[in-house]
């Protein structure tokens, strides 16, 4: 089981020095990958009365694709957006960006995608929130064609391509696509299409049900459910014993990856996040 970290986006702010210190620090501690969330714009709660989303206009988020280009030059970590909100982005542009990141990381790139929940963001990017599920299905198929075919011709509901291709091609052909989401339609989509998935729940009955839904959909699509990776998430609460328990639970479930999330734990500066990660690394014997 590969153990990584979730970038504490909302705590790290805009400091490039902190970003470098964090990435280099987690690599030195023995973590193997870095996960980052994607939000392009936040909602102004004085305009959107009754806003209930977890993030607002003041929540800081680095743009993952650009940030990963920077990180690829300073670490050997595997990089994984979890997730890029794919239907609000242009398919061809994202295909090009992901291919570039795969080259810059020398193949250490997993591409996480999902639908998102923020209609404000979709509006700002000129996309239809109500069709995002259908658009994602189409985009995934088209992405894989961009990454494996020199010339692509395609006509779908949302994208039209006539004799076009990207160069240089990625090292991984195709780049693995991992899915986020927590609904039954999302789980069925994962079974049909995903190379891996990011559970939004901890081990227990809800996760068991999700895994069954994914496996059933995979088998119906003629796919092997065991070939679909799974990245668990452990959120730091200050209890080291709980971290060790959850790590073993994910290992028992044959999770291929797990990431430690310190975002939202009120730790303060990046040095405090790294101190926690150092304590966990020793407990899990990462180095």
C-alpha positions as CSV (number, residue, x, y, z in Angstrom):
1,X,0.0,0.0,0.0
2,X,1.5,3.3,-1.1
3,X,1.2,6.1,1.5
4,X,1.0,9.7,0.6
5,X,-0.3,13.1,1.8
6,X,-3.1,15.5,1.0
7,X,-1.8,19.0,0.5
8,X,-3.3,21.3,3.1
9,X,-4.5,23.8,0.5
10,X,-6.6,26.1,2.7
11,X,-3.7,26.4,5.2
12,X,-0.7,26.8,2.8
13,X,-1.8,30.1,1.3
14,X,0.1,31.6,-1.6
15,X,3.6,31.2,-0.3
16,X,5.9,29.5,-2.8
17,X,8.5,28.9,-0.2
18,X,6.0,27.0,2.0
19,X,4.9,24.9,-1.0
20,X,8.4,23.9,-1.7
21,X,9.2,23.3,1.9
22,X,6.1,21.1,2.3
23,X,6.7,19.0,-0.9
24,X,10.4,18.5,-0.2
25,X,9.7,17.7,3.5
26,X,7.1,15.0,2.8
27,X,9.3,13.4,0.3
28,X,12.2,13.3,2.8
29,X,9.9,11.7,5.3
30,X,9.2,8.8,3.0
31,X,5.8,9.6,1.7
32,X,5.3,8.5,-1.9
33,X,2.7,10.8,-3.4
34,X,0.9,14.1,-3.0
35,X,-2.8,14.6,-3.5
36,X,-4.3,18.1,-4.2
37,X,-7.9,19.3,-4.5
38,X,-9.3,21.5,-7.3
39,X,-11.3,24.7,-6.9
40,X,-10.9,27.5,-9.4
41,X,-13.3,30.1,-7.9
42,X,-15.0,30.4,-4.5
43,X,-18.4,31.8,-3.7
44,X,-18.9,35.2,-2.1
45,X,-21.3,34.4,0.8
46,X,-22.5,38.0,0.9
47,X,-23.9,37.4,-2.6
48,X,-24.9,33.8,-2.2
49,X,-27.1,34.0,0.9
50,X,-27.4,30.8,2.9
51,X,-24.2,29.3,1.3
52,X,-23.6,25.8,2.7
53,X,-20.5,24.7,0.8
54,X,-17.3,23.9,2.6
55,X,-15.3,26.5,0.8
56,X,-15.8,30.2,0.1
57,X,-14.2,33.1,-1.8
58,X,-11.5,33.3,0.9
59,X,-10.5,29.6,0.8
60,X,-7.1,29.3,-0.8
61,X,-6.6,26.8,-3.6
62,X,-3.6,26.5,-5.9
63,X,-4.5,25.4,-9.4
64,X,-3.4,21.8,-9.4
65,X,-2.1,21.4,-13.0
66,X,0.1,24.5,-12.8
67,X,1.2,23.7,-9.3
68,X,2.1,20.1,-10.2
69,X,4.3,21.4,-13.1
70,X,6.3,23.3,-10.4
71,X,6.4,20.4,-8.0
72,X,7.6,18.0,-10.8
73,X,10.8,20.0,-11.0
74,X,11.6,19.8,-7.3
75,X,10.4,16.3,-6.1
76,X,10.1,12.7,-7.2
77,X,6.7,12.4,-5.6
78,X,3.8,10.9,-7.6
79,X,1.3,13.7,-8.1
80,X,-2.5,13.2,-8.1
81,X,-5.3,15.7,-8.3
82,X,-8.2,14.4,-6.3
83,X,-10.1,15.6,-8.1
84,X,-10.0,17.8,-11.2
85,X,-13.6,18.9,-11.8
86,X,-13.5,17.8,-15.3
87,X,-16.8,18.8,-16.8
88,X,-16.2,22.5,-16.2
89,X,-12.9,22.3,-18.2
90,X,-12.1,22.0,-21.9
91,X,-11.3,18.4,-22.7
92,X,-8.5,19.0,-25.3
93,X,-6.8,21.5,-23.0
94,X,-6.9,19.2,-20.0
95,X,-5.6,16.3,-22.2
96,X,-2.6,18.4,-23.2
97,X,-2.0,19.6,-19.6
98,X,-2.1,16.0,-18.2
99,X,0.1,14.7,-20.9
100,X,2.7,17.4,-20.1
101,X,2.5,16.6,-16.4
102,X,3.0,12.9,-17.2
103,X,6.2,13.8,-19.1
104,X,7.5,16.3,-16.4
105,X,6.9,13.7,-13.6
106,X,8.4,10.9,-15.8
107,X,5.2,8.9,-15.5
108,X,4.5,9.6,-11.8
109,X,1.0,11.1,-12.5
110,X,-2.5,9.8,-11.7
111,X,-5.3,11.9,-13.1
112,X,-8.3,12.2,-10.7
113,X,-11.6,13.4,-12.1
114,X,-15.0,14.1,-10.8
115,X,-18.2,16.1,-11.2
116,X,-17.9,18.6,-8.4
117,X,-20.7,20.2,-6.4
118,X,-20.3,24.0,-6.9
119,X,-22.7,25.4,-9.4
120,X,-21.2,28.9,-8.9
121,X,-17.9,27.5,-10.3
122,X,-19.6,26.0,-13.4
123,X,-21.3,29.3,-14.1
124,X,-18.1,31.2,-13.9
125,X,-16.4,28.8,-16.4
126,X,-19.3,28.8,-18.8
127,X,-20.4,25.2,-18.4
128,X,-23.8,23.6,-17.7
129,X,-23.9,22.2,-14.2
130,X,-27.0,20.0,-15.0
131,X,-25.2,17.9,-17.7
132,X,-22.0,17.3,-15.9
133,X,-22.4,13.6,-15.5
134,X,-23.0,12.9,-19.2
135,X,-20.2,15.2,-20.1
136,X,-17.7,13.4,-17.8
137,X,-18.6,10.0,-19.4
138,X,-17.8,11.4,-22.8
139,X,-14.7,13.3,-21.7
140,X,-13.1,10.2,-20.2
141,X,-13.3,8.3,-23.4
142,X,-12.0,11.3,-25.4
143,X,-9.1,11.8,-23.0
144,X,-7.9,8.3,-23.5
145,X,-8.0,8.7,-27.2
146,X,-5.9,11.9,-27.1
147,X,-3.3,10.1,-25.0
148,X,-3.0,7.0,-27.2
149,X,-3.8,8.1,-30.8
150,X,-1.8,10.4,-33.1
151,X,-4.9,11.8,-34.8
152,X,-8.3,11.9,-33.2
153,X,-11.6,12.4,-35.0
154,X,-14.6,12.5,-32.6
155,X,-18.1,13.8,-32.5
156,X,-20.1,13.6,-29.3
157,X,-22.8,15.5,-27.4
158,X,-20.3,18.0,-26.0
159,X,-17.0,17.8,-28.0
160,X,-16.2,17.7,-31.6
161,X,-12.6,17.0,-32.9
162,X,-11.6,16.6,-36.5
163,X,-8.2,15.1,-37.3
164,X,-6.4,16.6,-34.3
165,X,-3.8,15.3,-31.8
166,X,-1.4,16.3,-29.1
167,X,2.3,16.0,-29.2
168,X,4.4,15.1,-27.4
169,X,2.4,12.1,-26.1
170,X,2.5,11.1,-22.4
171,X,4.7,8.3,-21.2
172,X,1.7,6.5,-19.8
173,X,-0.6,5.6,-22.6
174,X,-3.2,6.1,-21.4
175,X,-2.6,8.0,-18.1
176,X,-4.6,6.3,-15.3
177,X,-7.8,8.0,-14.6
178,X,-9.1,7.9,-11.0
179,X,-12.6,9.0,-9.9
180,X,-14.0,10.8,-7.0
181,X,-17.7,11.0,-6.0
182,X,-20.0,9.6,-3.3
183,X,-23.3,8.8,-5.1
184,X,-24.5,5.5,-6.5
185,X,-24.4,6.8,-10.1
186,X,-20.8,7.9,-9.4
187,X,-19.9,4.4,-8.1
188,X,-21.4,2.8,-11.2
189,X,-19.4,5.2,-13.4
190,X,-16.3,4.1,-11.5
191,X,-17.0,0.5,-12.1
192,X,-17.5,1.1,-15.9
193,X,-14.6,3.5,-16.4
194,X,-12.2,4.1,-13.6
195,X,-8.6,2.9,-13.1
196,X,-9.0,3.8,-9.4
197,X,-11.2,5.7,-7.0
198,X,-11.1,7.9,-4.0
199,X,-13.6,6.9,-1.3
200,X,-15.2,9.7,0.6
201,X,-16.0,7.6,3.6
202,X,-14.0,5.6,6.2
203,X,-14.0,1.7,6.4
204,X,-17.4,0.4,7.4
205,X,-20.8,-0.6,6.0
206,X,-21.1,2.5,3.7
207,X,-17.7,1.7,2.1
208,X,-18.6,-2.0,1.8
209,X,-21.8,-1.0,-0.1
210,X,-19.9,1.3,-2.4
211,X,-17.3,-1.3,-3.2
212,X,-20.0,-3.8,-4.0
213,X,-21.7,-1.3,-6.4
214,X,-18.4,-0.6,-8.1
215,X,-17.6,-4.3,-8.4
216,X,-21.0,-5.1,-9.9
217,X,-20.8,-2.3,-12.5
218,X,-17.2,-3.4,-13.4
219,X,-18.3,-7.0,-13.9
220,X,-21.3,-5.9,-16.0
221,X,-18.9,-3.9,-18.2
222,X,-16.6,-6.9,-18.6
223,X,-13.9,-5.5,-16.3
224,X,-12.0,-7.0,-13.4
225,X,-13.0,-5.2,-10.1
226,X,-9.7,-6.2,-8.6
227,X,-7.8,-4.1,-11.1
228,X,-9.5,-0.9,-9.9
229,X,-7.2,0.9,-7.4
230,X,-8.5,2.5,-4.2
231,X,-7.0,5.4,-2.2
232,X,-8.2,5.7,1.3
233,X,-7.9,8.9,3.3
234,X,-7.0,9.2,6.9
235,X,-7.8,12.6,8.5
236,X,-5.5,13.7,11.4
237,X,-7.5,14.3,14.6
238,X,-4.5,14.3,17.0
239,X,-4.9,10.6,17.8
240,X,-1.8,8.7,16.5
241,X,-3.3,5.3,17.5
242,X,-6.3,6.0,15.4
243,X,-4.1,6.7,12.4
244,X,-2.4,3.3,12.8
245,X,-5.8,1.6,13.2
246,X,-7.2,3.2,10.0
247,X,-4.0,2.5,8.1
248,X,-4.4,-1.2,9.0
249,X,-8.1,-1.1,8.0
250,X,-7.3,0.2,4.6
251,X,-4.5,-2.3,4.2
252,X,-7.0,-5.1,5.1
253,X,-9.3,-3.8,2.4
254,X,-6.4,-4.1,-0.2
255,X,-6.3,-0.4,-0.8
256,X,-3.6,0.4,-3.2
257,X,-3.0,3.8,-1.8
258,X,-3.8,5.9,1.3
259,X,-3.2,9.5,2.0
260,X,-2.9,11.4,5.3
261,X,-5.0,14.6,5.4
262,X,-4.0,17.3,7.8
263,X,-6.1,20.0,6.2
264,X,-8.7,21.5,8.5
265,X,-6.9,20.2,11.6
266,X,-6.1,23.7,12.9
267,X,-2.4,23.0,13.0
268,X,-1.2,26.4,12.0
269,X,2.0,26.9,9.9
270,X,3.4,24.4,7.4
271,X,6.1,23.4,9.9
272,X,3.3,22.1,12.2
273,X,1.9,20.0,9.4
274,X,5.3,18.6,8.7
275,X,5.8,17.8,12.4
276,X,2.6,15.8,12.5
277,X,3.6,14.0,9.3
278,X,7.0,13.2,10.7
279,X,5.3,11.6,13.8
280,X,3.0,9.5,11.6
281,X,5.9,8.5,9.3
282,X,7.8,7.1,12.3
283,X,4.7,5.3,13.5
284,X,4.1,3.8,10.1
285,X,7.8,3.1,9.6
286,X,7.9,4.8,6.2
287,X,11.7,5.3,6.1
